Amino acid sequence: MEKLDKTIDVKKYLENGNLTEPFLDIKFLKQELEKISKHRKEQNLDGDVELCLMDFVHQNLKFCENKDFVDSNQFSRTAQEIFESKLATGCTDYAYVFACLARQLGIPTTILQTSQKEWTNKLINNIGNSNMHYGHTFCECFLNGKWVLVDPTNRQIDWQYEKYASFKISLEWKVGDSRTFLPYFRGLDLGTKTSLKDFLVKESELVKKEFFEIYDTNMVKQRYEQIKSPEELKNFMNEIFSYGWLDVENNEHLETMKELKNYKAMSIGEIFDYKIESCLEGAKFAQFWFNKHNIDTKIYFSRMTKKNNETGVKSYPDMHFLVLFEWDKEKWGRFEQVNPVEQGVYYFDNFDEAFEHILAKHKKQEDFYREQFKDEKNSTFSLGLFEFKELEDNITFDKLHKIADAKENLYNNNITDEKKNEQRILY
């Protein structure tokens, strides 16, 4: 697929597509947008034309809840037919109508078909349920001298899009429970009417062709063998992996912490196959690479435990795994992949300095929770930082916290309160 950059022919995307030919009187359209703009400004909202146009589309188009109608009409109608029906079968319908009207207004606009990163991996490697389609249709609009990413379905615009669209293979764009989509087709529209079944067959072919070399597990492993530094490792993991985890029945959970009590840790082989990671898998995968290069590591587990004093039930609002590594003659660093706020590779002159770094983060977290729960009279909580010598395969949520409980009890029975306050650490 061609890259979207300054060399692309902008005027090309003012043309009509076979399925997105203009159908509204331009004078009527502008009058309607002026009304919407006035209303938005009265509500202290932006009245820019692209935002008003998305409002107009949603005022005239509603998602159809009838599955039979959706299955028989998806990908088989023109923008005019979609608009006149007042019913959208999905994101492609919203994108068609928006793109058609935007071009009438003189805004160069593309149709961008994408596939969800995790589904793409399943399709290419034949794992999990790859039969279900997971993708999204965006538009790209040339506004104020630059390309922006527009999601007509969810009425969102990414104004920073052009900064990375020409060189990143993925869109960090949250839609529903997913955030990463891989563009595989750009055009005026899909060109011809088709059935849902035929679209899915064609999409699978395009996705496999576009991303096979990137997500085929054997090729991923070959690329992994070429990694020469922690920075390269972090970039590799950031590109290949998405946030997610497996439960005890091998069901995937993406971009969510719900039902985490059913969590089980993946093996290195499963991480390569599924290409999803929680903080535990991120730490485990990083340690795997460091061990391969004979670099010593220490893995720490940070958690907050909240206990209801009446029922005895425990919950864990916050927990995280992190990695320290010895990078040069007793000099240590921190490798952080999953935490988006602190993601990076940090270097320190010695272990104590590296450890003080994570203790400072831990202390800040502790102060936050003490303040947050200070008025909850029927609850107690504790915070701990525990070293895990090895992250075993298939460790469950319950076993993980039983190990941490044992370490916490051992620590509490063998150290003074003064020492606890000084160290703020549980082994």
Stockholm file with secondary structure:
# STOCKHOLM 1.0

chainA/1-427         MEKLDKTIDVKKYLENGNLTEPFLDIKFLKQELEKISKHRKEQNLDGDVELCLMDFVHQNLKFCENKDFVDSNQFSRTAQEIFESKLATGCTDYAYVFACLARQLGIPTTILQTSQKEWTNKLINNIGNSNMHYGHTFCECFLNGKWVLVDPTNRQIDWQYEKYASFKISLEWKVGDSRTFLPYFRGLDLGTKTSLKDFLVKESELVKKEFFEIYDTNMVKQRYEQIKSPEELKNFMNEIFSYGWLDVENNEHLETMKELKNYKAMSIGEIFDYKIESCLEGAKFAQFWFNKHNIDTKIYFSRMTKKNNETGVKSYPDMHFLVLFEWDKEKWGRFEQVNPVEQGVYYFDNFDEAFEHILAKHKKQEDFYREQFKDEKNSTFSLGLFEFKELEDNITFDKLHKIADAKENLYNNNITDEKKNEQRILY
#=GR chainA/1-427 SS CCCCSTTSCGGGGGSCCTTCCCCSCHHHHHHHHHHHHHHHHHTTCCCCHHHHHHHHHHHHCEECCCHHHHHHHTTCSCHHHHHHHTEECSHHHHHHHHHHHHHHTTCCEEEEEEEEHHHHHHHHHTCSCCSSCCEEEEEEEEETTEEEEEETTTTEEETTTHHHHTTCSSEEEEETTEEEEEEEEEESSCSSCCCHHHHHHHHHHHHHHHHHHHHCHHHHHHHHHTCCSHHHHHHHHHHHCEEEEEETTCCEEESCCTTGGGEECCCHHHHHHHCEECHHHHHHHHHHHHHHTTCCEEEEEEEEEEEETTTCCEEEEEEEEEEEEEEETTEEEEEECSCTTTCEEEECSSHHHHHHHHHHHHHHHHHHHHHHTTTCTTEEEEEEEEEESCCCTTCBHHHHHHHHHHHHHHHHHHSCHHHHHHHCCCC
#=GC SS_cons         CCCCSTTSCGGGGGSCCTTCCCCSCHHHHHHHHHHHHHHHHHTTCCCCHHHHHHHHHHHHCEECCCHHHHHHHTTCSCHHHHHHHTEECSHHHHHHHHHHHHHHTTCCEEEEEEEEHHHHHHHHHTCSCCSSCCEEEEEEEEETTEEEEEETTTTEEETTTHHHHTTCSSEEEEETTEEEEEEEEEESSCSSCCCHHHHHHHHHHHHHHHHHHHHCHHHHHHHHHTCCSHHHHHHHHHHHCEEEEEETTCCEEESCCTTGGGEECCCHHHHHHHCEECHHHHHHHHHHHHHHTTCCEEEEEEEEEEEETTTCCEEEEEEEEEEEEEEETTEEEEEECSCTTTCEEEECSSHHHHHHHHHHHHHHHHHHHHHHTTTCTTEEEEEEEEEESCCCTTCBHHHHHHHHHHHHHHHHHHSCHHHHHHHCCCC
//
